[in-house]
Amino acid sequence: MDKWTKYLQLLGLSDTESKIYLEVLKMGPSPVQEIANKIGLSRVSVYSLIESLTKLGLMTSVEKGKKQLYTAEPPERIISLAENKVNNLKASIQEIKSSIQELKLVQSGDKPVVKMYEGIEAFAAIQEDVLGTKIDQMCEFGNLDDVDVLYLYEDLEPFYKKLAKTKFERKLIFYTNTKKPRTSEGNKKIKYLDNTKEFHGDIFFYGNTVWLSGFKGKQITVMIKSKEIKDTLQAAFDIIWKNLK
């Protein structure tokens, strides 16, 4: 009977459900206590399992005098159950096929991960992500004057020191009307924009991650994880970098 236990399990029955059906099929109509004794389970457990088998169409109850007996439906019901399973599965396959594009859109790498931050909480998030990501190069394009207004150097210094110890290349393009920091320092290289229309924001990117910040009014920062978007910005940045002194 082992193969029938296997067949029934393939149709979704548990090991115990399969055992009850096959035992009652051999026993014929039986009271729940006899079934419980045969299987080695409590009456409560057997009642619950019989109810489950009844819903599947594999068992039913009959009355004999004042006794309530339970009987297994003919084996042909197994074929009906299998056919219903197959038909339901075919219908599900068609539904899956028609909806698969929806699932593909949320697949990692196909749909960008987007998060928004307000105020200086973005800086903490940037630090955590940069220092926890293995990258080869980090680029930034922004208004240095705005950064200096928003953040005290003492707050930025610990992060800058950690960046200086990293091995990845850092390229920065800044707009500024004030004193310009050194253009080369360790793994950091800076170029400056001349005769450029004033703007108030910052673009910071590395790996597959882009941070976009607006500095007018309350700082709003959007983080996007998307290889395609980062590669697009990288291409534009490289062109600007090449044409700056």
C-alpha positions as CSV (number, residue, x, y, z in Angstrom):
1,M,0.0,0.0,0.0
2,D,3.0,2.3,0.1
3,K,2.6,3.3,-3.5
4,W,-1.0,4.4,-2.7
5,T,0.2,6.5,0.2
6,K,2.6,8.1,-2.2
7,Y,-0.1,8.7,-4.8
8,L,-2.5,10.3,-2.3
9,Q,0.3,12.5,-1.0
10,L,0.9,13.7,-4.5
11,L,-2.7,14.8,-4.5
12,G,-2.1,16.9,-1.4
13,L,-3.1,14.5,1.4
14,S,-1.0,14.4,4.5
15,D,0.6,11.1,5.6
16,T,-2.1,10.7,8.3
17,E,-5.0,11.5,6.0
18,S,-3.7,8.9,3.5
19,K,-3.4,6.3,6.2
20,I,-6.9,6.9,7.5
21,Y,-8.4,6.7,4.0
22,L,-6.6,3.5,3.2
23,E,-7.4,1.9,6.6
24,V,-11.1,2.7,6.5
25,L,-11.2,1.5,2.9
26,K,-10.1,-1.9,4.2
27,M,-12.2,-1.8,7.4
28,G,-15.5,-0.7,5.8
29,P,-18.0,1.5,7.7
30,S,-16.6,2.0,11.2
31,P,-17.2,4.2,14.3
32,V,-14.6,6.9,14.9
33,Q,-13.3,5.1,18.0
34,E,-12.3,2.0,16.0
35,I,-10.6,4.2,13.4
36,A,-8.8,6.0,16.2
37,N,-7.6,2.8,17.8
38,K,-6.4,1.4,14.4
39,I,-4.5,4.6,13.5
40,G,-3.3,5.3,17.0
41,L,-4.7,8.8,17.3
42,S,-7.2,10.5,19.6
43,R,-10.9,10.8,18.6
44,V,-10.6,14.5,18.3
45,S,-7.7,14.3,15.8
46,V,-9.5,11.6,13.8
47,Y,-12.7,13.7,13.6
48,S,-10.7,16.6,12.2
49,L,-9.0,14.4,9.6
50,I,-12.2,12.7,8.5
51,E,-13.7,16.2,8.0
52,S,-10.8,17.1,5.8
53,L,-11.2,13.9,3.8
54,T,-14.9,14.5,3.5
55,K,-14.3,17.9,1.9
56,L,-12.0,16.2,-0.6
57,G,-14.8,13.7,-1.4
58,L,-12.9,10.7,-0.2
59,M,-15.0,9.9,2.9
60,T,-18.6,10.2,4.1
61,S,-20.7,9.3,7.1
62,V,-23.5,6.8,7.4
63,E,-26.0,6.0,10.2
64,K,-26.5,2.4,11.3
65,G,-29.1,2.2,14.0
66,K,-28.0,4.8,16.6
67,K,-24.4,4.6,15.5
68,Q,-22.6,7.1,13.3
69,L,-20.2,5.3,11.0
70,Y,-17.6,6.6,8.6
71,T,-16.7,5.0,5.3
72,A,-14.2,5.6,2.6
73,E,-15.6,6.5,-0.8
74,P,-14.8,4.1,-3.7
75,P,-11.2,4.3,-5.1
76,E,-12.6,5.8,-8.3
77,R,-12.9,9.1,-6.3
78,I,-9.1,9.2,-6.3
79,I,-9.2,9.5,-10.1
80,S,-11.8,12.3,-9.9
81,L,-9.7,14.1,-7.3
82,A,-6.6,13.8,-9.5
83,E,-8.5,15.1,-12.6
84,N,-9.8,18.1,-10.6
85,K,-6.3,18.9,-9.4
86,V,-5.0,18.7,-13.0
87,N,-7.8,21.0,-14.3
88,N,-7.3,23.5,-11.5
89,L,-3.5,23.4,-12.1
90,K,-4.0,24.1,-15.8
91,A,-6.3,27.0,-15.0
92,S,-3.7,28.3,-12.6
93,I,-0.9,28.0,-15.2
94,Q,-2.9,30.1,-17.6
95,E,-3.5,32.8,-15.0
96,I,0.2,32.7,-14.1
97,K,1.2,33.1,-17.8
98,S,-1.1,36.0,-18.2
99,S,0.2,37.7,-15.1
100,I,3.9,36.8,-15.2
101,Q,4.9,40.3,-16.5
102,E,3.6,41.9,-13.3
103,L,5.9,39.6,-11.2
104,K,8.9,40.3,-13.5
105,L,8.5,44.0,-12.8
106,V,9.2,43.5,-9.1
107,Q,12.1,41.2,-9.7
108,S,15.3,42.5,-8.2
109,G,17.2,44.5,-10.8
110,D,14.3,45.1,-13.0
111,K,12.4,47.5,-10.8
112,P,14.4,50.2,-9.1
113,V,14.4,50.4,-5.3
114,V,13.4,54.0,-4.3
115,K,13.6,55.6,-0.9
116,M,13.1,59.2,0.2
117,Y,14.7,61.0,3.1
118,E,14.1,64.5,4.6
119,G,16.8,66.7,6.2
120,I,20.1,65.4,7.5
121,E,18.9,61.9,8.0
122,A,20.0,61.3,4.4
123,F,23.6,61.8,5.4
124,A,23.5,59.0,7.9
125,A,21.9,56.7,5.4
126,I,24.5,57.6,2.8
127,Q,27.4,56.9,5.2
128,E,25.9,53.5,6.1
129,D,25.4,52.5,2.5
130,V,28.7,53.7,1.1
131,L,30.8,52.1,3.9
132,G,28.9,48.9,3.6
133,T,29.1,48.5,-0.1
134,K,32.0,47.1,-2.1
135,I,32.6,49.7,-4.9
136,D,35.4,50.7,-7.3
137,Q,34.5,54.4,-7.8
138,M,32.3,57.1,-6.3
139,C,31.3,60.2,-8.1
140,E,29.6,63.4,-6.9
141,F,28.2,66.4,-8.8
142,G,26.9,69.2,-6.6
143,N,26.8,72.7,-5.1
144,L,29.6,72.8,-2.6
145,D,28.5,76.0,-1.1
146,D,25.1,74.5,-0.2
147,V,26.8,71.5,1.4
148,D,28.9,73.8,3.6
149,V,25.8,75.7,4.7
150,L,23.8,72.6,5.5
151,Y,26.5,70.6,7.3
152,L,29.2,71.6,9.7
153,Y,32.7,70.4,8.8
154,E,33.0,68.7,12.2
155,D,30.0,66.6,11.3
156,L,31.4,65.6,7.9
157,E,35.0,65.1,9.0
158,P,34.7,61.5,10.5
159,F,33.0,60.3,7.2
160,Y,35.6,62.1,5.1
161,K,38.4,60.4,7.0
162,K,36.9,57.0,6.5
163,L,36.5,57.7,2.8
164,A,40.2,58.7,2.6
165,K,41.2,55.3,3.9
166,T,39.2,53.5,1.2
167,K,40.8,52.2,-2.0
168,F,38.1,53.2,-4.4
169,E,38.6,56.2,-6.7
170,R,36.6,59.4,-5.8
171,K,35.7,62.0,-8.5
172,L,33.9,65.2,-7.6
173,I,32.6,68.0,-9.7
174,F,31.6,71.1,-7.7
175,Y,29.9,74.4,-8.2
176,T,31.3,77.0,-5.8
177,N,31.7,80.8,-5.4
178,T,34.0,80.4,-2.4
179,K,37.5,79.2,-1.8
180,K,38.2,76.0,-3.7
181,P,39.7,73.0,-1.8
182,R,42.7,71.2,-3.2
183,T,41.9,69.5,-6.5
184,S,43.8,66.3,-5.6
185,E,44.0,64.5,-2.2
186,G,44.7,60.8,-1.8
187,N,42.1,58.9,-3.7
188,K,40.0,62.1,-4.3
189,K,40.1,64.3,-7.4
190,I,38.0,67.5,-7.7
191,K,37.1,69.6,-10.8
192,Y,35.2,72.8,-10.7
193,L,32.4,74.2,-12.8
194,D,33.1,77.7,-14.3
195,N,30.5,80.1,-15.8
196,T,27.7,77.7,-14.8
197,K,24.1,78.7,-14.0
198,E,23.6,78.4,-10.3
199,F,21.8,75.3,-9.0
200,H,21.0,73.9,-5.6
201,G,21.4,70.2,-5.4
202,D,23.7,67.2,-5.4
203,I,24.0,63.9,-7.2
204,F,26.1,61.2,-5.5
205,F,26.5,57.8,-7.1
206,Y,28.5,54.5,-6.9
207,G,27.9,50.8,-7.6
208,N,24.2,50.6,-8.6
209,T,23.1,53.4,-6.2
210,V,22.2,57.0,-6.9
211,W,21.5,59.7,-4.3
212,L,19.7,62.9,-5.5
213,S,19.4,65.8,-3.2
214,G,17.6,69.2,-3.5
215,F,19.0,71.9,-1.1
216,K,16.4,74.7,-1.7
217,G,14.3,75.0,1.4
218,K,14.2,71.7,3.4
219,Q,16.6,69.1,2.1
220,I,14.9,66.3,0.3
221,T,17.0,63.3,-0.8
222,V,15.9,60.4,-3.0
223,M,17.9,57.1,-3.1
224,I,17.6,55.0,-6.2
225,K,19.1,51.5,-6.6
226,S,19.2,50.9,-10.4
227,K,22.1,49.9,-12.6
228,E,20.5,51.5,-15.6
229,I,19.9,54.9,-14.0
230,K,23.4,54.9,-12.4
231,D,25.1,54.0,-15.7
232,T,23.2,56.8,-17.5
233,L,24.4,59.3,-14.9
234,Q,27.9,57.9,-15.1
235,A,28.0,58.4,-18.8
236,A,27.0,62.0,-18.5
237,F,29.4,62.6,-15.6
238,D,32.3,61.1,-17.6
239,I,31.7,63.5,-20.5
240,I,31.6,66.5,-18.2
241,W,34.7,65.3,-16.3
242,K,36.6,64.9,-19.6
243,N,35.8,68.4,-20.8
244,L,36.7,70.2,-17.5
245,K,40.2,71.3,-16.7
